[in-house]
Amino acid sequence: MQTSLPAVPRRDVPAFVSASAGVAAALPEPLVKRLRALRSGQDGFGYLHLTGLPFDPCTLPGTPESHPAPADRPLIAMEGWLLAVCTVMGVPTAYRELHAGCLLQDICPSPKAHPLSAQSSATPLLLHSEMLYHRWRPDFLLLACSRADHEGAAGTTVAAARAALPLLGAPERALLREHPMPCATDLVFRDPDGSSPRAQVLVVDGVRDDPLLSFDQELLEPDEPQARQALRALAEALDSVTETVRLRPGDLLILDNSRVVHGRTTFTPHWDGRDRWLHRAYARTLPGRADAAGPARHQIKAFAPC
């Protein structure tokens, strides 16, 4: 795989994407079928955990403590697998405000990280949809693991909409489907003065047997008692169906950002150059997913993807 990819991928990212698509074309057909089923929403789970992807841990440099990665960093095998699978799921997408617009992002603990950021470790990340407020939210989130945490404690939590929603009462489901809620943005998408633009987000959408979810307990700001109660009930339902995936070196996790929500458990970094190291990428199925809701659900100023 590595011989067909550029040795220093960030020097020419379009060439890296093109070469990764070539790698994807050679993936085993059973795997491609599973990925296509996930992309179409027909797999029934909303996520896929791949294990045992080949890479040589002896060639892995120390875990970085800052981002973005330097442009001259040599290819890391799990980044190659990540981008190859990403091209199957859709168009690899970067966001100008996130990790300086990098297509491939290092997710590892940082001593200066905000407690609610992906670079944190001591604070659990609650279940959420990625960028639920964004006009061009990613359809898929992909995480590849080059290095696990020392104790193997860190877990990615995943909860499926189709498992959680039947646990709610009919009035709560109807409210979540019919009444958009105000939603703030993550820190990187806020205005220079720290204020947050507001989106109007419909929490539940899609057909009954295949619901789509936009959820973030930290950012959604329901303004009526009934809406707050419905959101609390949804949070409890999601917690009750949560599964935990513990990524190990050579693993790759693909999450459908409309059908599952995700989070992360706590872990303890050692700051010895061997801390947990994931790689993240986003995919969008342009010009729009066939199963997406009709009119635009997210009303917010344009944050242009790079």
C-alpha positions as CSV (number, residue, x, y, z in Angstrom):
1,M,0.0,0.0,0.0
2,Q,2.7,2.5,1.0
3,T,4.7,2.1,-2.2
4,S,1.7,3.5,-4.2
5,L,1.3,6.6,-2.0
6,P,3.5,9.7,-1.9
7,A,6.3,9.5,0.7
8,V,5.5,13.0,2.0
9,P,1.8,13.3,1.5
10,R,1.2,16.8,2.7
11,R,3.4,18.3,0.1
12,D,0.8,17.5,-2.5
13,V,-2.5,16.7,-0.9
14,P,-4.5,16.3,-4.2
15,A,-2.0,13.7,-5.4
16,F,-2.3,11.9,-2.1
17,V,-6.1,11.8,-2.4
18,S,-5.8,10.5,-6.0
19,A,-3.3,7.8,-5.0
20,S,-5.5,6.8,-2.1
21,A,-8.5,6.4,-4.4
22,G,-6.2,4.0,-6.3
23,V,-5.6,2.0,-3.1
24,A,-9.3,1.9,-2.5
25,A,-9.9,0.4,-5.9
26,A,-7.8,-2.6,-4.8
27,L,-9.6,-3.2,-1.5
28,P,-11.2,-6.6,-1.1
29,E,-14.7,-6.7,-2.6
30,P,-16.4,-8.0,0.7
31,L,-15.0,-5.0,2.5
32,V,-16.1,-2.6,-0.2
33,K,-19.6,-4.1,0.0
34,R,-19.7,-3.4,3.8
35,L,-18.5,0.1,3.2
36,R,-21.2,0.7,0.6
37,A,-23.8,-0.7,2.8
38,L,-22.7,1.7,5.6
39,R,-22.7,4.6,3.1
40,S,-26.3,3.9,2.0
41,G,-27.6,3.3,5.6
42,Q,-28.4,-0.3,4.8
43,D,-26.0,-1.9,7.3
44,G,-28.3,-1.5,10.3
45,F,-25.6,-0.4,12.7
46,G,-24.4,3.0,11.6
47,Y,-20.7,2.3,12.1
48,L,-18.0,-0.2,11.1
49,H,-14.9,-1.2,13.1
50,L,-12.1,-2.5,11.0
51,T,-9.2,-4.3,12.7
52,G,-5.8,-5.7,11.8
53,L,-4.8,-3.2,9.0
54,P,-1.1,-3.8,8.3
55,F,1.4,-1.3,9.4
56,D,4.8,-1.3,11.1
57,P,4.8,0.2,14.6
58,C,8.6,0.3,14.6
59,T,8.5,3.1,12.0
60,L,6.1,5.2,13.9
61,P,7.5,8.5,15.3
62,G,6.6,9.9,18.7
63,T,3.1,11.0,19.4
64,P,2.8,14.7,18.6
65,E,1.6,17.1,21.3
66,S,0.4,19.8,18.9
67,H,-1.3,20.3,15.6
68,P,-1.4,20.6,12.6
69,A,1.2,18.1,11.4
70,P,4.3,19.6,9.7
71,A,4.1,19.6,5.9
72,D,7.3,17.5,5.6
73,R,6.2,14.7,7.9
74,P,6.7,11.3,6.1
75,L,3.7,9.1,5.3
76,I,2.2,7.2,8.3
77,A,0.7,3.9,7.2
78,M,-2.6,4.4,9.1
79,E,-3.1,7.8,7.4
80,G,-2.9,6.0,4.1
81,W,-5.6,3.4,5.1
82,L,-7.7,6.2,6.5
83,L,-7.7,8.3,3.3
84,A,-8.2,5.2,1.1
85,V,-11.4,4.2,3.0
86,C,-12.5,7.9,3.2
87,T,-12.6,8.0,-0.7
88,V,-15.0,5.1,-0.7
89,M,-17.3,6.8,1.8
90,G,-17.5,10.1,-0.1
91,V,-15.4,13.2,-0.9
92,P,-12.6,13.8,1.7
93,T,-13.4,17.1,3.2
94,A,-11.5,19.7,5.2
95,Y,-12.8,22.7,7.1
96,R,-11.0,26.0,7.1
97,E,-11.4,26.7,10.8
98,L,-10.5,23.1,12.0
99,H,-6.8,22.1,12.3
100,A,-5.8,24.9,10.0
101,G,-7.8,23.4,7.2
102,C,-5.9,20.1,7.2
103,L,-7.5,17.1,5.5
104,L,-5.9,14.6,7.8
105,Q,-5.9,15.5,11.5
106,D,-3.9,14.2,14.5
107,I,-6.1,13.4,17.5
108,C,-3.9,13.0,20.5
109,P,-3.7,14.5,24.0
110,S,-2.4,18.0,24.4
111,P,-1.5,19.7,27.7
112,K,-3.2,22.9,26.6
113,A,-6.4,21.3,25.2
114,H,-9.8,22.7,26.1
115,P,-11.7,20.1,28.2
116,L,-14.3,19.6,25.6
117,S,-12.0,19.3,22.6
118,A,-10.8,16.1,20.9
119,Q,-7.3,16.7,22.3
120,S,-8.5,16.5,25.9
121,S,-8.2,13.3,28.0
122,A,-9.3,14.0,31.6
123,T,-12.8,15.0,30.7
124,P,-15.2,12.6,28.9
125,L,-16.6,13.8,25.6
126,L,-20.4,13.4,25.8
127,L,-22.3,11.8,22.9
128,H,-22.7,14.2,20.0
129,S,-23.1,14.6,16.3
130,E,-20.1,16.1,14.6
131,M,-20.7,19.7,13.6
132,L,-24.5,19.3,13.8
133,Y,-24.9,23.1,13.4
134,H,-22.9,23.2,10.1
135,R,-24.5,23.7,6.7
136,W,-22.0,21.2,5.3
137,R,-21.6,18.9,8.2
138,P,-19.7,15.7,7.4
139,D,-21.6,12.6,6.5
140,F,-19.0,10.3,7.8
141,L,-16.3,10.6,10.5
142,L,-13.3,8.2,10.2
143,L,-10.8,7.5,13.0
144,A,-7.6,5.4,12.5
145,C,-5.4,4.3,15.3
146,S,-1.6,4.3,15.2
147,R,-1.1,4.1,19.0
148,A,-3.5,3.3,21.9
149,D,-3.2,4.8,25.3
150,H,-0.9,3.1,27.8
151,E,-3.6,1.4,29.9
152,G,-5.9,0.7,27.0
153,A,-8.7,2.5,28.8
154,A,-9.7,5.1,26.2
155,G,-12.9,4.2,24.3
156,T,-14.9,5.7,21.6
157,T,-18.6,5.6,22.6
158,V,-21.2,5.1,19.9
159,A,-25.0,5.1,20.1
160,A,-27.4,4.5,17.3
161,A,-30.5,6.6,16.6
162,R,-32.6,3.6,15.5
163,A,-31.8,1.8,18.8
164,A,-32.5,4.9,21.1
165,L,-35.6,6.5,19.6
166,P,-38.0,3.6,20.2
167,L,-37.3,4.1,23.9
168,L,-38.9,7.5,23.9
169,G,-42.6,8.2,24.2
170,A,-44.6,9.3,21.1
171,P,-45.0,12.9,22.3
172,E,-41.2,13.3,22.8
173,R,-40.4,11.8,19.4
174,A,-43.0,14.1,17.7
175,L,-41.5,17.2,19.4
176,L,-38.0,16.3,18.4
177,R,-39.1,15.7,14.8
178,E,-41.2,18.8,14.5
179,H,-39.6,21.6,16.4
180,P,-36.0,22.8,15.6
181,M,-33.9,23.8,18.6
182,P,-31.4,26.7,18.9
183,C,-27.8,25.4,18.7
184,A,-24.5,27.0,19.5
185,T,-21.2,26.2,17.7
186,D,-17.9,24.6,18.8
187,L,-15.2,26.9,19.9
188,V,-13.3,26.9,16.6
189,F,-16.3,28.1,14.7
190,R,-17.2,31.0,17.0
191,D,-16.7,34.7,16.2
192,P,-13.4,36.5,17.2
193,D,-15.0,38.0,20.2
194,G,-16.0,34.5,21.5
195,S,-19.7,34.8,20.7
196,S,-21.4,31.9,19.0
197,P,-23.6,32.1,16.0
198,R,-26.9,30.2,16.4
199,A,-28.3,27.5,14.2
200,Q,-31.8,26.1,14.2
201,V,-31.4,22.3,14.3
202,L,-34.1,19.6,13.9
203,V,-33.0,16.9,16.3
204,V,-34.7,13.9,14.6
205,D,-35.4,13.6,10.9
206,G,-35.6,10.8,8.3
207,V,-38.2,8.0,7.9
208,R,-39.5,6.1,10.9
209,D,-37.5,2.9,10.4
210,D,-34.3,4.9,9.5
211,P,-34.1,8.0,11.7
212,L,-31.5,10.6,11.3
213,L,-30.1,12.4,14.4
214,S,-28.6,15.8,15.2
215,F,-27.6,15.7,18.8
216,D,-25.2,17.5,21.2
217,Q,-26.2,18.0,24.8
218,E,-23.6,20.7,25.3
219,L,-24.6,22.8,22.3
220,L,-28.3,22.4,21.9
221,E,-30.3,25.1,23.8
222,P,-34.0,24.2,23.9
223,D,-36.0,27.2,25.0
224,E,-39.2,25.5,26.2
225,P,-39.7,23.1,29.1
226,Q,-41.2,20.4,26.9
227,A,-38.2,20.6,24.5
228,R,-35.7,20.4,27.4
229,Q,-37.5,17.3,28.8
230,A,-37.6,15.6,25.3
231,L,-33.8,16.3,24.9
232,R,-33.1,14.9,28.4
233,A,-35.1,11.8,27.5
234,L,-33.2,11.3,24.3
235,A,-29.9,11.7,26.1
236,E,-30.9,9.0,28.6
237,A,-32.1,6.7,25.8
238,L,-28.8,7.2,23.9
239,D,-26.8,6.5,27.1
240,S,-28.7,3.2,27.6
241,V,-27.8,1.9,24.1
242,T,-24.2,3.1,24.1
243,E,-21.5,0.7,22.9
244,T,-17.8,1.3,23.5
245,V,-15.1,0.7,20.9
246,R,-11.5,0.6,22.1
247,L,-9.3,1.3,19.2
248,R,-6.0,-0.6,18.9
249,P,-3.1,0.0,16.5
250,G,-4.2,-1.0,13.0
251,D,-7.9,-0.3,13.7
252,L,-10.1,2.0,11.7
253,L,-13.6,3.2,12.8
254,I,-16.1,4.7,10.3
255,L,-19.1,6.5,11.8
256,D,-22.3,7.6,10.0
257,N,-22.7,11.1,11.4
258,S,-26.4,11.1,10.8
259,R,-27.3,7.6,12.2
260,V,-25.0,7.4,15.2
261,V,-23.6,9.8,17.8
262,H,-20.2,9.4,19.4
263,G,-18.1,10.4,22.4
264,R,-14.9,9.4,24.2
265,T,-14.1,8.1,27.7
266,T,-11.3,9.5,29.8
267,F,-7.7,8.2,29.8
268,T,-4.4,9.2,31.4
269,P,-1.6,10.6,29.1
270,H,2.0,9.9,30.2
271,W,3.6,12.6,28.1
272,D,6.4,10.3,27.0
273,G,6.0,10.4,23.3
274,R,4.0,7.2,23.3
275,D,0.5,8.5,24.1
276,R,-2.7,7.7,22.3
277,W,-2.5,8.7,18.6
278,L,-5.5,8.7,16.3
279,H,-5.9,10.2,12.8
280,R,-9.2,11.7,11.8
281,A,-10.8,12.5,8.4
282,Y,-14.2,13.5,7.2
283,A,-16.2,12.5,4.1
284,R,-19.2,14.1,2.5
285,T,-21.4,12.5,-0.2
286,L,-21.8,15.4,-2.6
287,P,-23.9,17.1,-3.8
288,G,-26.1,15.6,-1.1
289,R,-27.1,12.3,0.4
290,A,-30.2,10.7,-1.1
291,D,-31.6,10.1,2.4
292,A,-31.0,13.7,3.6
293,A,-34.0,15.7,4.7
294,G,-35.5,18.0,2.0
295,P,-35.0,21.6,2.9
296,A,-31.8,22.8,4.6
297,R,-32.1,22.1,8.4
298,H,-29.2,24.1,9.5
299,Q,-29.4,27.9,9.3
300,I,-26.0,29.5,10.0
301,K,-23.5,31.6,8.3
302,A,-21.4,29.8,5.7
303,F,-18.2,28.2,7.0
304,A,-16.6,27.2,3.8
305,P,-14.8,23.8,3.6
306,C,-11.4,23.9,2.1
